[in-house]
Amino acid sequence: MGRHTVRRLMRTLGLEPKTVKRYRASRQARHTNAAPNLLAKQFKAERANQRWVSDITFIASITGADVTRSMAISHP
């Protein structure tokens, strides 16, 4: 059965589809939690263990579970 047929039959019966909107953070919310840039693109360190860089990535999964991947490295 085609989607237009289903749409027409639902309209005839007075039914409306339930739509779920995906969550999207506002522009302001995406920038409020940013940490200050202390390195200012000066990645050269004078000795080991002086500058650390890290990243956290959130991955959407089919099951809805929260999956995160993180890493941290020291720049020599």
mmJSON file of the N, C-alpha and C atoms, coordinates in Angstrom:
{"data_MODEL":{"atom_site":{
"group_PDB":["ATOM","ATOM","ATOM","ATOM","ATOM","ATOM","ATOM","ATOM","ATOM","ATOM","ATOM","ATOM","ATOM","ATOM","ATOM","ATOM","ATOM","ATOM","ATOM","ATOM","ATOM","ATOM","ATOM","ATOM","ATOM","ATOM","ATOM","ATOM","ATOM","ATOM","ATOM","ATOM","ATOM","ATOM","ATOM","ATOM","ATOM","ATOM","ATOM","ATOM","ATOM","ATOM","ATOM","ATOM","ATOM","ATOM","ATOM","ATOM","ATOM","ATOM","ATOM","ATOM","ATOM","ATOM","ATOM","ATOM","ATOM","ATOM","ATOM","ATOM","ATOM","ATOM","ATOM","ATOM","ATOM","ATOM","ATOM","ATOM","ATOM","ATOM","ATOM","ATOM","ATOM","ATOM","ATOM","ATOM","ATOM","ATOM","ATOM","ATOM","ATOM","ATOM","ATOM","ATOM","ATOM","ATOM","ATOM","ATOM","ATOM","ATOM","ATOM","ATOM","ATOM","ATOM","ATOM","ATOM","ATOM","ATOM","ATOM","ATOM","ATOM","ATOM","ATOM","ATOM","ATOM","ATOM","ATOM","ATOM","ATOM","ATOM","ATOM","ATOM","ATOM","ATOM","ATOM","ATOM","ATOM","ATOM","ATOM","ATOM","ATOM","ATOM","ATOM","ATOM","ATOM","ATOM","ATOM","ATOM","ATOM","ATOM","ATOM","ATOM","ATOM","ATOM","ATOM","ATOM","ATOM","ATOM","ATOM","ATOM","ATOM","ATOM","ATOM","ATOM","ATOM","ATOM","ATOM","ATOM","ATOM","ATOM","ATOM","ATOM","ATOM","ATOM","ATOM","ATOM","ATOM","ATOM","ATOM","ATOM","ATOM","ATOM","ATOM","ATOM","ATOM","ATOM","ATOM","ATOM","ATOM","ATOM","ATOM","ATOM","ATOM","ATOM","ATOM","ATOM","ATOM","ATOM","ATOM","ATOM","ATOM","ATOM","ATOM","ATOM","ATOM","ATOM","ATOM","ATOM","ATOM","ATOM","ATOM","ATOM","ATOM","ATOM","ATOM","ATOM","ATOM","ATOM","ATOM","ATOM","ATOM","ATOM","ATOM","ATOM","ATOM","ATOM","ATOM","ATOM","ATOM","ATOM","ATOM","ATOM","ATOM","ATOM","ATOM","ATOM","ATOM","ATOM","ATOM","ATOM","ATOM","ATOM","ATOM","ATOM","ATOM","ATOM","ATOM","ATOM"],
"id":[1,2,3,4,5,6,7,8,9,10,11,12,13,14,15,16,17,18,19,20,21,22,23,24,25,26,27,28,29,30,31,32,33,34,35,36,37,38,39,40,41,42,43,44,45,46,47,48,49,50,51,52,53,54,55,56,57,58,59,60,61,62,63,64,65,66,67,68,69,70,71,72,73,74,75,76,77,78,79,80,81,82,83,84,85,86,87,88,89,90,91,92,93,94,95,96,97,98,99,100,101,102,103,104,105,106,107,108,109,110,111,112,113,114,115,116,117,118,119,120,121,122,123,124,125,126,127,128,129,130,131,132,133,134,135,136,137,138,139,140,141,142,143,144,145,146,147,148,149,150,151,152,153,154,155,156,157,158,159,160,161,162,163,164,165,166,167,168,169,170,171,172,173,174,175,176,177,178,179,180,181,182,183,184,185,186,187,188,189,190,191,192,193,194,195,196,197,198,199,200,201,202,203,204,205,206,207,208,209,210,211,212,213,214,215,216,217,218,219,220,221,222,223,224,225,226,227,228],
"type_symbol":["N","C","C","N","C","C","N","C","C","N","C","C","N","C","C","N","C","C","N","C","C","N","C","C","N","C","C","N","C","C","N","C","C","N","C","C","N","C","C","N","C","C","N","C","C","N","C","C","N","C","C","N","C","C","N","C","C","N","C","C","N","C","C","N","C","C","N","C","C","N","C","C","N","C","C","N","C","C","N","C","C","N","C","C","N","C","C","N","C","C","N","C","C","N","C","C","N","C","C","N","C","C","N","C","C","N","C","C","N","C","C","N","C","C","N","C","C","N","C","C","N","C","C","N","C","C","N","C","C","N","C","C","N","C","C","N","C","C","N","C","C","N","C","C","N","C","C","N","C","C","N","C","C","N","C","C","N","C","C","N","C","C","N","C","C","N","C","C","N","C","C","N","C","C","N","C","C","N","C","C","N","C","C","N","C","C","N","C","C","N","C","C","N","C","C","N","C","C","N","C","C","N","C","C","N","C","C","N","C","C","N","C","C","N","C","C","N","C","C","N","C","C","N","C","C","N","C","C"],
"label_atom_id":["N","CA","C","N","CA","C","N","CA","C","N","CA","C","N","CA","C","N","CA","C","N","CA","C","N","CA","C","N","CA","C","N","CA","C","N","CA","C","N","CA","C","N","CA","C","N","CA","C","N","CA","C","N","CA","C","N","CA","C","N","CA","C","N","CA","C","N","CA","C","N","CA","C","N","CA","C","N","CA","C","N","CA","C","N","CA","C","N","CA","C","N","CA","C","N","CA","C","N","CA","C","N","CA","C","N","CA","C","N","CA","C","N","CA","C","N","CA","C","N","CA","C","N","CA","C","N","CA","C","N","CA","C","N","CA","C","N","CA","C","N","CA","C","N","CA","C","N","CA","C","N","CA","C","N","CA","C","N","CA","C","N","CA","C","N","CA","C","N","CA","C","N","CA","C","N","CA","C","N","CA","C","N","CA","C","N","CA","C","N","CA","C","N","CA","C","N","CA","C","N","CA","C","N","CA","C","N","CA","C","N","CA","C","N","CA","C","N","CA","C","N","CA","C","N","CA","C","N","CA","C","N","CA","C","N","CA","C","N","CA","C","N","CA","C","N","CA","C","N","CA","C","N","CA","C","N","CA","C","N","CA","C","N","CA","C"],
"label_alt_id":[null,null,null,null,null,null,null,null,null,null,null,null,null,null,null,null,null,null,null,null,null,null,null,null,null,null,null,null,null,null,null,null,null,null,null,null,null,null,null,null,null,null,null,null,null,null,null,null,null,null,null,null,null,null,null,null,null,null,null,null,null,null,null,null,null,null,null,null,null,null,null,null,null,null,null,null,null,null,null,null,null,null,null,null,null,null,null,null,null,null,null,null,null,null,null,null,null,null,null,null,null,null,null,null,null,null,null,null,null,null,null,null,null,null,null,null,null,null,null,null,null,null,null,null,null,null,null,null,null,null,null,null,null,null,null,null,null,null,null,null,null,null,null,null,null,null,null,null,null,null,null,null,null,null,null,null,null,null,null,null,null,null,null,null,null,null,null,null,null,null,null,null,null,null,null,null,null,null,null,null,null,null,null,null,null,null,null,null,null,null,null,null,null,null,null,null,null,null,null,null,null,null,null,null,null,null,null,null,null,null,null,null,null,null,null,null,null,null,null,null,null,null,null,null,null,null,null,null],
"label_comp_id":["MET","MET","MET","GLY","GLY","GLY","ARG","ARG","ARG","HIS","HIS","HIS","THR","THR","THR","VAL","VAL","VAL","ARG","ARG","ARG","ARG","ARG","ARG","LEU","LEU","LEU","MET","MET","MET","ARG","ARG","ARG","THR","THR","THR","LEU","LEU","LEU","GLY","GLY","GLY","LEU","LEU","LEU","GLU","GLU","GLU","PRO","PRO","PRO","LYS","LYS","LYS","THR","THR","THR","VAL","VAL","VAL","LYS","LYS","LYS","ARG","ARG","ARG","TYR","TYR","TYR","ARG","ARG","ARG","ALA","ALA","ALA","SER","SER","SER","ARG","ARG","ARG","GLN","GLN","GLN","ALA","ALA","ALA","ARG","ARG","ARG","HIS","HIS","HIS","THR","THR","THR","ASN","ASN","ASN","ALA","ALA","ALA","ALA","ALA","ALA","PRO","PRO","PRO","ASN","ASN","ASN","LEU","LEU","LEU","LEU","LEU","LEU","ALA","ALA","ALA","LYS","LYS","LYS","GLN","GLN","GLN","PHE","PHE","PHE","LYS","LYS","LYS","ALA","ALA","ALA","GLU","GLU","GLU","ARG","ARG","ARG","ALA","ALA","ALA","ASN","ASN","ASN","GLN","GLN","GLN","ARG","ARG","ARG","TRP","TRP","TRP","VAL","VAL","VAL","SER","SER","SER","ASP","ASP","ASP","ILE","ILE","ILE","THR","THR","THR","PHE","PHE","PHE","ILE","ILE","ILE","ALA","ALA","ALA","SER","SER","SER","ILE","ILE","ILE","THR","THR","THR","GLY","GLY","GLY","ALA","ALA","ALA","ASP","ASP","ASP","VAL","VAL","VAL","THR","THR","THR","ARG","ARG","ARG","SER","SER","SER","MET","MET","MET","ALA","ALA","ALA","ILE","ILE","ILE","SER","SER","SER","HIS","HIS","HIS","PRO","PRO","PRO"],
"label_asym_id":["A","A","A","A","A","A","A","A","A","A","A","A","A","A","A","A","A","A","A","A","A","A","A","A","A","A","A","A","A","A","A","A","A","A","A","A","A","A","A","A","A","A","A","A","A","A","A","A","A","A","A","A","A","A","A","A","A","A","A","A","A","A","A","A","A","A","A","A","A","A","A","A","A","A","A","A","A","A","A","A","A","A","A","A","A","A","A","A","A","A","A","A","A","A","A","A","A","A","A","A","A","A","A","A","A","A","A","A","A","A","A","A","A","A","A","A","A","A","A","A","A","A","A","A","A","A","A","A","A","A","A","A","A","A","A","A","A","A","A","A","A","A","A","A","A","A","A","A","A","A","A","A","A","A","A","A","A","A","A","A","A","A","A","A","A","A","A","A","A","A","A","A","A","A","A","A","A","A","A","A","A","A","A","A","A","A","A","A","A","A","A","A","A","A","A","A","A","A","A","A","A","A","A","A","A","A","A","A","A","A","A","A","A","A","A","A","A","A","A","A","A","A","A","A","A","A","A","A"],
"label_entity_id":["1","1","1","1","1","1","1","1","1","1","1","1","1","1","1","1","1","1","1","1","1","1","1","1","1","1","1","1","1","1","1","1","1","1","1","1","1","1","1","1","1","1","1","1","1","1","1","1","1","1","1","1","1","1","1","1","1","1","1","1","1","1","1","1","1","1","1","1","1","1","1","1","1","1","1","1","1","1","1","1","1","1","1","1","1","1","1","1","1","1","1","1","1","1","1","1","1","1","1","1","1","1","1","1","1","1","1","1","1","1","1","1","1","1","1","1","1","1","1","1","1","1","1","1","1","1","1","1","1","1","1","1","1","1","1","1","1","1","1","1","1","1","1","1","1","1","1","1","1","1","1","1","1","1","1","1","1","1","1","1","1","1","1","1","1","1","1","1","1","1","1","1","1","1","1","1","1","1","1","1","1","1","1","1","1","1","1","1","1","1","1","1","1","1","1","1","1","1","1","1","1","1","1","1","1","1","1","1","1","1","1","1","1","1","1","1","1","1","1","1","1","1","1","1","1","1","1","1"],
"label_seq_id":[1,1,1,2,2,2,3,3,3,4,4,4,5,5,5,6,6,6,7,7,7,8,8,8,9,9,9,10,10,10,11,11,11,12,12,12,13,13,13,14,14,14,15,15,15,16,16,16,17,17,17,18,18,18,19,19,19,20,20,20,21,21,21,22,22,22,23,23,23,24,24,24,25,25,25,26,26,26,27,27,27,28,28,28,29,29,29,30,30,30,31,31,31,32,32,32,33,33,33,34,34,34,35,35,35,36,36,36,37,37,37,38,38,38,39,39,39,40,40,40,41,41,41,42,42,42,43,43,43,44,44,44,45,45,45,46,46,46,47,47,47,48,48,48,49,49,49,50,50,50,51,51,51,52,52,52,53,53,53,54,54,54,55,55,55,56,56,56,57,57,57,58,58,58,59,59,59,60,60,60,61,61,61,62,62,62,63,63,63,64,64,64,65,65,65,66,66,66,67,67,67,68,68,68,69,69,69,70,70,70,71,71,71,72,72,72,73,73,73,74,74,74,75,75,75,76,76,76],
"pdbx_PDB_ins_code":[null,null,null,null,null,null,null,null,null,null,null,null,null,null,null,null,null,null,null,null,null,null,null,null,null,null,null,null,null,null,null,null,null,null,null,null,null,null,null,null,null,null,null,null,null,null,null,null,null,null,null,null,null,null,null,null,null,null,null,null,null,null,null,null,null,null,null,null,null,null,null,null,null,null,null,null,null,null,null,null,null,null,null,null,null,null,null,null,null,null,null,null,null,null,null,null,null,null,null,null,null,null,null,null,null,null,null,null,null,null,null,null,null,null,null,null,null,null,null,null,null,null,null,null,null,null,null,null,null,null,null,null,null,null,null,null,null,null,null,null,null,null,null,null,null,null,null,null,null,null,null,null,null,null,null,null,null,null,null,null,null,null,null,null,null,null,null,null,null,null,null,null,null,null,null,null,null,null,null,null,null,null,null,null,null,null,null,null,null,null,null,null,null,null,null,null,null,null,null,null,null,null,null,null,null,null,null,null,null,null,null,null,null,null,null,null,null,null,null,null,null,null,null,null,null,null,null,null],
"Cartn_x":[0.841,0.0,0.894,0.619,1.438,1.171,2.128,1.979,0.836,0.55,-0.559,-1.891,-1.991,-3.211,-3.419,-2.348,-2.439,-2.819,-2.212,-2.529,-4.0,-4.505,-5.903,-6.845,-6.542,-7.394,-7.372,-6.215,-6.134,-6.932,-6.83,-7.583,-9.082,-9.516,-10.926,-11.418,-10.578,-10.94,-10.689,-10.121,-9.85,-8.636,-7.713,-6.507,-5.351,-4.506,-3.318,-2.09,-1.026,0.191,0.857,1.478,2.222,3.644,4.097,5.444,6.322,7.551,8.513,9.65,9.855,10.937,12.222,13.311,14.61,15.053,15.739,16.264,17.45,17.459,18.586,18.9,20.109,20.503,20.467,20.073,20.059,21.489,21.636,22.966,23.629,22.863,23.417,23.869,23.093,23.434,24.701,24.956,26.147,27.437,27.368,28.58,28.779,27.808,27.937,28.863,29.045,29.864,31.3,31.696,33.045,34.071,35.148,36.235,37.096,37.763,38.616,39.821,40.259,41.387,42.683,43.247,44.449,45.716,45.706,46.896,47.024,45.906,45.903,46.774,46.645,47.368,48.879,49.357,50.782,51.027,51.175,51.278,52.706,53.68,55.061,55.295,55.725,56.006,57.514,57.979,59.41,59.86,58.955,59.29,58.042,58.252,57.136,56.205,54.959,53.943,53.591,53.782,53.483,52.142,51.825,50.571,49.814,48.535,47.683,46.51,46.122,44.978,44.028,42.72,41.749,40.533,39.763,38.56,37.544,36.283,35.185,34.197,33.825,32.882,31.661,30.471,29.235,28.729,28.397,27.986,26.549,25.673,24.288,24.238,23.478,23.347,21.893,21.676,20.331,19.497,20.128,19.403,19.049,19.624,19.356,20.295,21.232,22.191,23.198,23.662,24.667,26.033,26.682,28.001,28.96,30.062,31.066,32.42,33.229,34.604,35.488,36.521,37.402,38.862,39.711,41.15,41.873,43.064,43.899,45.339,46.071,47.476,48.298,49.561,50.494,51.348,51.439,52.289,53.701,54.705,56.085,56.621],
"Cartn_y":[-1.163,0.0,1.237,2.168,3.364,4.378,5.287,6.277,7.245,7.516,8.421,7.765,6.465,5.736,5.751,5.504,5.528,6.919,7.941,9.317,9.631,9.208,9.467,8.734,7.473,6.7,7.28,7.703,8.307,9.611,10.412,11.665,11.384,10.355,9.974,9.57,8.872,8.419,9.472,10.612,11.687,11.423,10.61,10.292,11.177,11.551,12.341,11.561,11.574,10.854,11.552,10.768,11.321,11.565,12.786,13.116,13.366,12.935,13.136,13.977,15.157,16.018,15.636,15.623,15.336,16.518,16.233,17.288,17.948,19.248,19.984,21.129,21.172,22.217,23.574,24.582,25.919,26.397,27.418,27.958,28.424,29.039,29.529,28.356,27.286,26.142,25.449,25.469,24.802,25.517,26.805,27.575,27.937,27.709,28.151,27.268,25.996,25.09,24.984,25.833,25.751,26.223,25.479,25.849,26.926,27.75,28.785,28.156,28.79,28.305,28.794,27.966,28.372,28.252,27.371,27.196,28.262,28.78,29.797,29.357,28.092,27.483,27.466,27.582,27.466,26.048,25.092,23.683,23.264,24.08,23.744,23.789,22.66,22.594,22.513,23.101,23.09,21.759,21.047,19.733,18.845,17.549,16.598,16.827,16.43,16.505,17.944,18.867,20.265,20.668,20.137,20.466,19.176,19.149,17.993,18.416,17.535,17.776,16.597,16.876,15.792,16.066,15.015,15.124,14.116,14.525,13.621,13.661,12.508,12.408,11.623,12.167,11.48,10.808,9.52,8.741,8.27,8.561,8.095,6.612,5.851,4.424,4.086,2.972,2.547,2.241,1.706,1.324,2.515,3.657,4.849,5.005,4.086,4.177,5.285,5.94,6.982,6.326,6.606,6.055,7.224,7.194,8.24,7.624,8.378,7.969,9.136,8.867,9.963,9.541,10.554,10.307,11.536,11.331,12.429,12.1,13.093,12.886,14.061,13.793,14.823,15.212,16.516,16.986,17.22,16.566,16.787,18.133],
"Cartn_z":[0.0,0.0,0.0,-0.865,-0.989,0.109,0.295,1.367,1.109,-0.183,-0.49,-0.158,-0.377,-0.036,1.47,2.199,3.659,4.133,3.565,3.931,3.674,2.513,2.166,3.113,3.415,4.317,5.732,6.2,7.521,7.571,6.51,6.462,6.492,5.771,5.733,7.124,7.882,9.223,10.305,9.914,10.867,11.744,11.26,12.015,11.583,12.541,12.235,12.674,11.885,12.279,13.462,14.328,15.454,14.975,15.067,14.617,15.835,15.763,16.834,16.263,16.849,16.388,17.096,16.362,16.941,17.783,18.893,19.749,19.058,19.07,18.53,19.481,19.935,20.873,20.179,20.913,20.339,20.129,19.345,19.066,20.358,21.244,22.497,23.371,23.435,24.281,23.793,22.492,21.964,22.358,22.681,22.934,24.398,25.249,26.63,27.445,27.091,27.881,27.379,26.464,25.904,26.923,27.022,27.929,27.269,28.047,27.452,26.737,25.673,24.887,25.526,26.384,27.112,26.273,25.267,24.435,23.354,22.892,21.826,20.645,20.279,19.148,19.339,20.558,20.866,21.39,20.466,20.835,21.197,20.96,21.246,22.753,23.316,24.747,24.954,26.022,26.314,26.896,27.572,28.13,28.081,28.273,28.25,29.44,29.275,30.325,30.692,29.746,30.016,29.392,28.225,27.547,27.252,27.637,27.388,26.522,25.629,24.753,24.908,25.013,25.141,24.259,24.03,23.206,23.713,23.779,24.127,22.979,22.474,21.37,21.822,21.609,21.923,20.652,20.754,19.598,19.812,18.865,18.949,18.599,19.379,19.094,18.802,18.157,17.782,19.027,20.065,21.274,22.152,21.894,22.687,23.87,24.03,25.128,24.828,25.864,25.7,25.53,24.425,24.155,23.997,24.728,24.604,24.316,23.604,23.322,23.714,24.477,24.888,24.771,24.655,24.59,25.109,25.621,26.098,25.742,25.219,24.865,25.364,25.605,26.036,24.829,24.575,23.481,24.0,23.423,23.882,23.427],
"occupancy":[1.0,1.0,1.0,1.0,1.0,1.0,1.0,1.0,1.0,1.0,1.0,1.0,1.0,1.0,1.0,1.0,1.0,1.0,1.0,1.0,1.0,1.0,1.0,1.0,1.0,1.0,1.0,1.0,1.0,1.0,1.0,1.0,1.0,1.0,1.0,1.0,1.0,1.0,1.0,1.0,1.0,1.0,1.0,1.0,1.0,1.0,1.0,1.0,1.0,1.0,1.0,1.0,1.0,1.0,1.0,1.0,1.0,1.0,1.0,1.0,1.0,1.0,1.0,1.0,1.0,1.0,1.0,1.0,1.0,1.0,1.0,1.0,1.0,1.0,1.0,1.0,1.0,1.0,1.0,1.0,1.0,1.0,1.0,1.0,1.0,1.0,1.0,1.0,1.0,1.0,1.0,1.0,1.0,1.0,1.0,1.0,1.0,1.0,1.0,1.0,1.0,1.0,1.0,1.0,1.0,1.0,1.0,1.0,1.0,1.0,1.0,1.0,1.0,1.0,1.0,1.0,1.0,1.0,1.0,1.0,1.0,1.0,1.0,1.0,1.0,1.0,1.0,1.0,1.0,1.0,1.0,1.0,1.0,1.0,1.0,1.0,1.0,1.0,1.0,1.0,1.0,1.0,1.0,1.0,1.0,1.0,1.0,1.0,1.0,1.0,1.0,1.0,1.0,1.0,1.0,1.0,1.0,1.0,1.0,1.0,1.0,1.0,1.0,1.0,1.0,1.0,1.0,1.0,1.0,1.0,1.0,1.0,1.0,1.0,1.0,1.0,1.0,1.0,1.0,1.0,1.0,1.0,1.0,1.0,1.0,1.0,1.0,1.0,1.0,1.0,1.0,1.0,1.0,1.0,1.0,1.0,1.0,1.0,1.0,1.0,1.0,1.0,1.0,1.0,1.0,1.0,1.0,1.0,1.0,1.0,1.0,1.0,1.0,1.0,1.0,1.0,1.0,1.0,1.0,1.0,1.0,1.0,1.0,1.0,1.0,1.0,1.0,1.0],
"B_iso_or_equiv":[0.0,0.0,0.0,0.0,0.0,0.0,0.0,0.0,0.0,0.0,0.0,0.0,0.0,0.0,0.0,0.0,0.0,0.0,0.0,0.0,0.0,0.0,0.0,0.0,0.0,0.0,0.0,0.0,0.0,0.0,0.0,0.0,0.0,0.0,0.0,0.0,0.0,0.0,0.0,0.0,0.0,0.0,0.0,0.0,0.0,0.0,0.0,0.0,0.0,0.0,0.0,0.0,0.0,0.0,0.0,0.0,0.0,0.0,0.0,0.0,0.0,0.0,0.0,0.0,0.0,0.0,0.0,0.0,0.0,0.0,0.0,0.0,0.0,0.0,0.0,0.0,0.0,0.0,0.0,0.0,0.0,0.0,0.0,0.0,0.0,0.0,0.0,0.0,0.0,0.0,0.0,0.0,0.0,0.0,0.0,0.0,0.0,0.0,0.0,0.0,0.0,0.0,0.0,0.0,0.0,0.0,0.0,0.0,0.0,0.0,0.0,0.0,0.0,0.0,0.0,0.0,0.0,0.0,0.0,0.0,0.0,0.0,0.0,0.0,0.0,0.0,0.0,0.0,0.0,0.0,0.0,0.0,0.0,0.0,0.0,0.0,0.0,0.0,0.0,0.0,0.0,0.0,0.0,0.0,0.0,0.0,0.0,0.0,0.0,0.0,0.0,0.0,0.0,0.0,0.0,0.0,0.0,0.0,0.0,0.0,0.0,0.0,0.0,0.0,0.0,0.0,0.0,0.0,0.0,0.0,0.0,0.0,0.0,0.0,0.0,0.0,0.0,0.0,0.0,0.0,0.0,0.0,0.0,0.0,0.0,0.0,0.0,0.0,0.0,0.0,0.0,0.0,0.0,0.0,0.0,0.0,0.0,0.0,0.0,0.0,0.0,0.0,0.0,0.0,0.0,0.0,0.0,0.0,0.0,0.0,0.0,0.0,0.0,0.0,0.0,0.0,0.0,0.0,0.0,0.0,0.0,0.0,0.0,0.0,0.0,0.0,0.0,0.0],
"pdbx_formal_charge":[null,null,null,null,null,null,null,null,null,null,null,null,null,null,null,null,null,null,null,null,null,null,null,null,null,null,null,null,null,null,null,null,null,null,null,null,null,null,null,null,null,null,null,null,null,null,null,null,null,null,null,null,null,null,null,null,null,null,null,null,null,null,null,null,null,null,null,null,null,null,null,null,null,null,null,null,null,null,null,null,null,null,null,null,null,null,null,null,null,null,null,null,null,null,null,null,null,null,null,null,null,null,null,null,null,null,null,null,null,null,null,null,null,null,null,null,null,null,null,null,null,null,null,null,null,null,null,null,null,null,null,null,null,null,null,null,null,null,null,null,null,null,null,null,null,null,null,null,null,null,null,null,null,null,null,null,null,null,null,null,null,null,null,null,null,null,null,null,null,null,null,null,null,null,null,null,null,null,null,null,null,null,null,null,null,null,null,null,null,null,null,null,null,null,null,null,null,null,null,null,null,null,null,null,null,null,null,null,null,null,null,null,null,null,null,null,null,null,null,null,null,null,null,null,null,null,null,null],
"auth_seq_id":[1,1,1,2,2,2,3,3,3,4,4,4,5,5,5,6,6,6,7,7,7,8,8,8,9,9,9,10,10,10,11,11,11,12,12,12,13,13,13,14,14,14,15,15,15,16,16,16,17,17,17,18,18,18,19,19,19,20,20,20,21,21,21,22,22,22,23,23,23,24,24,24,25,25,25,26,26,26,27,27,27,28,28,28,29,29,29,30,30,30,31,31,31,32,32,32,33,33,33,34,34,34,35,35,35,36,36,36,37,37,37,38,38,38,39,39,39,40,40,40,41,41,41,42,42,42,43,43,43,44,44,44,45,45,45,46,46,46,47,47,47,48,48,48,49,49,49,50,50,50,51,51,51,52,52,52,53,53,53,54,54,54,55,55,55,56,56,56,57,57,57,58,58,58,59,59,59,60,60,60,61,61,61,62,62,62,63,63,63,64,64,64,65,65,65,66,66,66,67,67,67,68,68,68,69,69,69,70,70,70,71,71,71,72,72,72,73,73,73,74,74,74,75,75,75,76,76,76],
"auth_comp_id":["MET","MET","MET","GLY","GLY","GLY","ARG","ARG","ARG","HIS","HIS","HIS","THR","THR","THR","VAL","VAL","VAL","ARG","ARG","ARG","ARG","ARG","ARG","LEU","LEU","LEU","MET","MET","MET","ARG","ARG","ARG","THR","THR","THR","LEU","LEU","LEU","GLY","GLY","GLY","LEU","LEU","LEU","GLU","GLU","GLU","PRO","PRO","PRO","LYS","LYS","LYS","THR","THR","THR","VAL","VAL","VAL","LYS","LYS","LYS","ARG","ARG","ARG","TYR","TYR","TYR","ARG","ARG","ARG","ALA","ALA","ALA","SER","SER","SER","ARG","ARG","ARG","GLN","GLN","GLN","ALA","ALA","ALA","ARG","ARG","ARG","HIS","HIS","HIS","THR","THR","THR","ASN","ASN","ASN","ALA","ALA","ALA","ALA","ALA","ALA","PRO","PRO","PRO","ASN","ASN","ASN","LEU","LEU","LEU","LEU","LEU","LEU","ALA","ALA","ALA","LYS","LYS","LYS","GLN","GLN","GLN","PHE","PHE","PHE","LYS","LYS","LYS","ALA","ALA","ALA","GLU","GLU","GLU","ARG","ARG","ARG","ALA","ALA","ALA","ASN","ASN","ASN","GLN","GLN","GLN","ARG","ARG","ARG","TRP","TRP","TRP","VAL","VAL","VAL","SER","SER","SER","ASP","ASP","ASP","ILE","ILE","ILE","THR","THR","THR","PHE","PHE","PHE","ILE","ILE","ILE","ALA","ALA","ALA","SER","SER","SER","ILE","ILE","ILE","THR","THR","THR","GLY","GLY","GLY","ALA","ALA","ALA","ASP","ASP","ASP","VAL","VAL","VAL","THR","THR","THR","ARG","ARG","ARG","SER","SER","SER","MET","MET","MET","ALA","ALA","ALA","ILE","ILE","ILE","SER","SER","SER","HIS","HIS","HIS","PRO","PRO","PRO"],
"auth_asym_id":["A","A","A","A","A","A","A","A","A","A","A","A","A","A","A","A","A","A","A","A","A","A","A","A","A","A","A","A","A","A","A","A","A","A","A","A","A","A","A","A","A","A","A","A","A","A","A","A","A","A","A","A","A","A","A","A","A","A","A","A","A","A","A","A","A","A","A","A","A","A","A","A","A","A","A","A","A","A","A","A","A","A","A","A","A","A","A","A","A","A","A","A","A","A","A","A","A","A","A","A","A","A","A","A","A","A","A","A","A","A","A","A","A","A","A","A","A","A","A","A","A","A","A","A","A","A","A","A","A","A","A","A","A","A","A","A","A","A","A","A","A","A","A","A","A","A","A","A","A","A","A","A","A","A","A","A","A","A","A","A","A","A","A","A","A","A","A","A","A","A","A","A","A","A","A","A","A","A","A","A","A","A","A","A","A","A","A","A","A","A","A","A","A","A","A","A","A","A","A","A","A","A","A","A","A","A","A","A","A","A","A","A","A","A","A","A","A","A","A","A","A","A","A","A","A","A","A","A"],
"auth_atom_id":["N","CA","C","N","CA","C","N","CA","C","N","CA","C","N","CA","C","N","CA","C","N","CA","C","N","CA","C","N","CA","C","N","CA","C","N","CA","C","N","CA","C","N","CA","C","N","CA","C","N","CA","C","N","CA","C","N","CA","C","N","CA","C","N","CA","C","N","CA","C","N","CA","C","N","CA","C","N","CA","C","N","CA","C","N","CA","C","N","CA","C","N","CA","C","N","CA","C","N","CA","C","N","CA","C","N","CA","C","N","CA","C","N","CA","C","N","CA","C","N","CA","C","N","CA","C","N","CA","C","N","CA","C","N","CA","C","N","CA","C","N","CA","C","N","CA","C","N","CA","C","N","CA","C","N","CA","C","N","CA","C","N","CA","C","N","CA","C","N","CA","C","N","CA","C","N","CA","C","N","CA","C","N","CA","C","N","CA","C","N","CA","C","N","CA","C","N","CA","C","N","CA","C","N","CA","C","N","CA","C","N","CA","C","N","CA","C","N","CA","C","N","CA","C","N","CA","C","N","CA","C","N","CA","C","N","CA","C","N","CA","C","N","CA","C","N","CA","C","N","CA","C","N","CA","C","N","CA","C","N","CA","C","N","CA","C"],
"pdbx_PDB_model_num":[1,1,1,1,1,1,1,1,1,1,1,1,1,1,1,1,1,1,1,1,1,1,1,1,1,1,1,1,1,1,1,1,1,1,1,1,1,1,1,1,1,1,1,1,1,1,1,1,1,1,1,1,1,1,1,1,1,1,1,1,1,1,1,1,1,1,1,1,1,1,1,1,1,1,1,1,1,1,1,1,1,1,1,1,1,1,1,1,1,1,1,1,1,1,1,1,1,1,1,1,1,1,1,1,1,1,1,1,1,1,1,1,1,1,1,1,1,1,1,1,1,1,1,1,1,1,1,1,1,1,1,1,1,1,1,1,1,1,1,1,1,1,1,1,1,1,1,1,1,1,1,1,1,1,1,1,1,1,1,1,1,1,1,1,1,1,1,1,1,1,1,1,1,1,1,1,1,1,1,1,1,1,1,1,1,1,1,1,1,1,1,1,1,1,1,1,1,1,1,1,1,1,1,1,1,1,1,1,1,1,1,1,1,1,1,1,1,1,1,1,1,1,1,1,1,1,1,1]
}}}
